Amino acid sequence: MPFVRFTEVGRSHTPRVSISQSGLIGLSKGARTRFSVDNSTHCVLYYDDQAKRIGIELTNDSAAEGAQKIRLGRTGVDVSGRSFLSFFGIEVNETTLYPICRDADTGYLIIDLSKGRPRGKGQAKGL
């Protein structure tokens, strides 16, 4: 396999997700790339109250129950989570960053709400 030149110097490629106070769920460029989000047009959100985790099922089925359009940004992607967060009583008082991973059993992208940290002034806004 030939070498591939790395040209993304100075950019974070760590898969992360942010949840804003207004309910916007944004996946970083690292998450977008690592989990091939561009291959999907919609997602369905799930919540595990006991584990305090959000599951994101990526899909191309716009007719799936609960399916929401994924909006592609310049770098990351986002989805509206306002009604989801409200329905489950998940409070977000300030934009918070979370690690994100893929569950091996379900294939869902998993956000562990216990591992969040407020986005600091020194961190990039573009995730």
N, C-alpha and C positions, 0 to 999 in steps of 0.2 A: 504494500500500500504506500503510495507516495506521501511525502510530507505535505501538510496543509499550513499555509502561512496564517499566523495569528495577527489580526489587524485591529482588534477591538480593545486596544490598550486604554486603561483608565476607566473602563466601564465595568459595572457589576454584572455578573452572570449567575448570581445566586438566585435560585427560585424563591420568590417571596410573593406574598399577597398583602394588600392593604385593604382595610375597611375604614371608610370615612364616616364621620358623624352623620352625614346626609344619607348613608346607606350604600354608597358606591363600593363595589367589590372589584379591586383592580389587581390583575396579575402582572408581575414584572416581566421584562423581556426574557430574563432567565427562565421563568416558569413557562412563558409562552413557547420558547424554543425547546426546553427539556421535555415538556409534555405534549409537544406537537399540537398545540391548541388551534393553530391555523387550519388543521384538518377537520375542524368541527365548526358548525354554524350556530349551534345552540347549546344550552346546558340546562340541567335540572339540579336544583339545590336540595340538600337533605340536612337534617340536624339530628345529632345524637345528644340528647339532654344529659344523660348520665356521664358520658365522657367529655361533654362540652366541646364537641367537634362538628365542623361543617363539612359535608361531602359535596363535591361538585362532579356530576356525571356529564361528561362531554358527549354530544350527540349531533347528528345531522337531521334528526327527526323534529321538524318544527311543530308537528302535531302531537308530540309526546306530552302527556299530562304534566303541566308545570313548566314546560320548556320556555326558556327565555333566550332572546337573541344575544349573541356575543358580539360586542362592538370592538372592532380592531382599531387600535390607535397606532401612532407612529412607531412606538416601541412595544408597549404592553397591550393588554386587552382589559376590558371591563364589562361588568354586568350590573344591572340595577338589583340591589338587595334590600331596598327600603322595606317593602311589604314583608319579605321573608324575615328580616330582623325583628320587625314589629310583631309579626305573628307569633314568633317564638320568644319574645321578650328579651332579646339580646340587645343590651345597651352598649353603645359605642359613644363615649364622651369626647373623643378626639381621634384623629386619624391614627390608626394603630397598624403596625407591621407584624406579620406572622410568617413563620416558615411554612412551606407547603411541600407535600410529598404525594406520591401515588400509592394507594392501598393495593397490595398485591392480590388480595382476594376479590375485591369489588371492581378495581380499576378506577375508582373515584379519586379525585384529587382531594386531599384531606388538609383542613385547616384546624389546628389545635388551638382553641381560644385561650387556653391557659398559658400559652407560650408567646403571647403578644407583648409588644413594647411600643410605647408612643413613638411616632416618627419625630426624631430630633431635628433641630435646626441645621445640623451639619450633614444631614442625609439628603440624598438627591430626591427631588419631588417626582421625577419621571419613573421611579421604580424601575 
